[in-house]
Amino acid sequence: MIEHFQHLRPSHPQQKPAPGSFQELMQTIEKNREQNLRRMFQNAEINFKGRVGEETAAALGDDALAIVESSTGQNLRPHENAKSKVEEMFESALGFAYSEVKGVFPLLEDVVSSLAPIYGIFSSVKDLFSSINQFRKTVMERYRAAKAVAEISRGDAQAAAQGVTRMINGLLVSSGVGMLRSTAQIAGGLMTLPLDGGMLAGGIGKVFQLIQKLVSLGLDFAERKAGRVCLQQKILDARIFQASPLMGCYLITCSNTSDLVGMLGTHTSQEHWRIKVERSKQKIDFLQKSARDFIANSRLEVTGLPMGMVVRAA
């Protein structure tokens, strides 16, 4: 996992500015800003919000119950190791080991247990696991494409702010329910469910919903892992937006306009710097609003920040 972030490291050291120059002053300011951010985030942790576990398990449980109730009872042959096979099906959608997810959401065990008795129906689906894996792969590709909008090169702070804003708003639209409504990638496999000999048509829709919610949950686990790597490696600069959008949003809400312009832009003179701050303020304000929206809609949160910062990020 750590190797995945090697590309975020600076490729070459910055040239040392002339003593007493504006560039030296800006490097000193940037160094102080980084030190302040490290102190601010030194006790930070990224985890799921308080009742997310119960709410997620309840939503998955409702889908599982509907699936069980839609079973006709026909051709319902017992399946050897049914519970472990359901766990394997969940892993295909989550992209994480079932034991890891269950460690965070223990109530997931009830959902798996409720589906185990009818796993014989799922086992008749042609290429079930490959269909689920392909669907999850497609979702992840869309998610990465949305993050790629934030490929920030230090330069125009306004353009960079617009890029990050597009990324945040794109993720708000393309992740979660919005992105997962498209079931084309998984429908091919699941539509082979035996309608006349195992499950009513309405149950297939619930199977779609269950898989979609598991894939969405897997995205959150991926974001949680990425955020923890950022905290571990002290990635608290412009690289953070591609590494972990959620961590980037917290960084945005915990920074003022000058800090964000300094983070996203390059500066050649004191006059140029003042102009950039003034011109960038409107876009930075919109960027901060988008970041707050992203935080509010996420099932994850960053805790351990100074109390004032937590209020600002809420």
N, C-alpha and C positions, 0 to 999 in steps of 0.2 A: 504493500500500500504506500509506503514512504517513497519508493522508487517512482511512483506515479507522479509525484510532485517535484521530481528533480528538474523538469523543464521550467519550473517557476523560479528557479534560482537565477540571479543576474548572470549573464554570460561573460561579462568582463567588468573589472572594477572601474569606477568613475575616475576621470582624471582629476588630479588635485588642483583646485582653483588657486589663483594668485592670492597671496595674503592681503587682507583688507578689502578684497573685491566684493561686489554684490553677490557673486556666486558662492563665495566662502560664507557669507552671512546666511544665505538660503540653505546651504548644506548644514550649517550649525542649527538653524531653526528646524530643519527636517530631522536631524539627529535627535534633538530634544523632543520633537513630536513623537518619534518612534519610541523613545524611552518612556514618555508619558503613556502611550498606548500599551506598552508592555506591562507597566505597573497597573494600568486600568484592567487589563485582561489576565493578570497573573493568577487570579483565583477563579477564573471563568471556567464553566463547564457547559457542555451542550447536551441536552437531554429532551425527552418528550415532555410536553406540558402535563400538568397534574392529572386530569381525568381522561387523557387521551387513550390510555390503555383500556379503561372500562368502556369508553364510548366506541372505540374501534372493535373491541371484542363483541360488544352488543350488536353493532351493525353487521359484522360477519356472522354472528349467531343467528340474526334474523334471516339472512340469505340462506344459511345452512338449513334452518328450520323449513323455509319455503321449499327448498330443494327436496328435503326428506318427504314433506307433505305432498309434493307433486309426483313422487314415485308411485307407480301403479301397483307395485308389488309383484308384477309379472317378471319372469326371467331373473329374479333377484337371487342369484346363486351366491352362496358364501364365498368369500375370497380370502385365501390364505394371507396372513400378515396384513389384513386390511388397514389397520390403523397406521402402520409404518408406510403403507403405500399412499395414504392420504397425506401424511407428513411429507413424503417425497413430492407429491403434487403441489403442496404448498411451497416447498423449496423452489420448485421450478418457476413459480410465479414471483416469489419474493426475491430470488437471487441471493439469498442468505441461508445459512444452515437453520433448520427449524429450531434446533436447541438454542441458538443465539437469540432468535426472535421470541421464543417462549420465555427465555430468561427475563425479558423486558415486559412481555405481555403474557403472564401465566394463564390468563383466562382463555387464551387461544387453544389450550388443551381441550376445553369443553367443546369448541367448534369442531376440532378434529374428531373427537370421540363421537359426536352426533352424526358425522358423515361416514364413519367407518362401516356401519351396517349396510350401507347401500353402495359401497365402493365397487361391488360387482358390476353395477351399471356403468360406472366410469371406465372400468377395465375393458369394456367392449368398444370404447372409442378408439378409432384408428389414429395412431400417431398423436395421442393426447399430449404427451409430455413435450414432443417436438413442436406442437402447435402453441403450447403455452410459452415455451422458451422463445419461439420466434416472435410472439406478441410482445413479450417483455423486452426483447432485443430492439424491436421497432420503437417502443416507448422510450428506451434509454437513448436511442439515436436522436429522437426528437428533443429529448431533454438536453443532450449535449449540444445539439444545433442551436437551441435557445441560449445556452451559456456562451457559445462561441461569439455571439454578438458583442460580448464584453472583452474582446481581444484588445486590450488597452496598450497603446504605445505612448510613452510620456511625450506630450506635445501640447495639443490644444485641449485645455481643460474643459471647455464647453462641449467639444465633440466627444470627449471621453465621458463626460457626465451624461450626454444624450445616449451614448452607447450602453452604459450601465443601466440607465433608465429603461431603454428598450429591452435589455435582457431581463430585468426584474418584471416588467409588465408582460413580457413574453412568457416567462415562467409561470406567472399568475394565471395566464390564459391556457398555456399548453400543458401544465402539469395538473395533477389531481383529476377532478371530474371532467374538466374540459377536454384534456388530451385523451382520457381513457374511455370516452364515449365511442370512439372508433373501435369496432370489434372485428374488422375485416380480417385481421391477421390470425385471429383465433377461431373465427366462425367455421372455417373449413374443417377443422378437426372436431369441434364440438357438435356441429350439425349432424354428425354421424351417430349421435345418441339415438337409441332405438325408441322412437316416438310411440310406436304401437305396442311396445313390449317392455317398457321399463320406466319411462318418464313422460309426463304430460308436456305439451309445448311450452306452457308458462314456466316450467321448471328450468328449461334451457336458458331463458332470459336471466333467471336467478344465478345460474352457473356462470354466465357472462359477468354479472355484477360481482360475484364472489372473486373471480379471477382478477377483475379490474381493481378491486379494492386491495387485493394482496399485492399486485404490481405497484400500486400507489404507495402502499406501506413500505415496500422494498426501496422505493425512491427515497423515502424519508430515512431509512436506515443507511443508505448510501450517503445522503447529505450529512447525517450525524457522524459517520465515520470520517468524512472529508473535513468536517468542522473540527473534529478532535485532532486530526493531523495538523491543521492550521495552528491550533493552540499549542500543540506539542513543539512544532517547528518555529513558532513565533512568526508566522506569516501574517503580518499586520500592515501591509501596504497594498499598492494597486494590484499585486498578483492575486490577492485574496478573492477577487470577484469571480474569477474563473474557477478557482479551487473550491470555494464554498460560497454560493450566493447568499445563504442565510448569514454566515459570518460577515460577509461583505456588507449586508444590510445593517447589522449591528454596528459595524465600524462607521458606516455613514451616519447613523443616528447619534453616534457618540462623538461626532466631529463637527466643527463649525465650518463656515464657508471658506475661510482662509486655509484651514487645514486640508480641506478637500481639494481646493485649487492647487495647493502645494503638492498634494499626493498625485493628482492626475495630470498636472501640466509641467512644462519647463519654463524657465524664467531667465531673461537676458538682461534686464535692467530693473531698477526700482520703479521707474515710471511704468514700464511694461507690466510689472507685477500688479500695481494698483489698478491699472486698466482691466487686467484679466479678472481680478477679484470682483470689480464692479460689474463687468459684463457677464460674468458667470453666475452671479447671485440668483437670478431668476431660475436658471436651469438647475442649480444646486438645490434650491428650495423644492423644486418639483421632484428632483432625485430623492431628497430626504422623505418627502411624502410617499413616494413609491416604495421606499425602503420600509417605512412604517406599516404600509399596507401589506407588504410581503411578510413581515414579522407577525402581524395580527392574523394572517391567514395560514401561517405555518403550524404544523402540529409539534414543532420543535421550539425550544427556547434556550437562550444563553443565560445562565444564572451566575451569581458570584461577582457581578459588576457593582461598582459603587451605586448606592441607592439613587442618586440623581440621574445617572445614566440609564438605569432601569426604567425610570419614569419617562424619560425622553424617548426610549425605544418602544414603549408600550403603545 
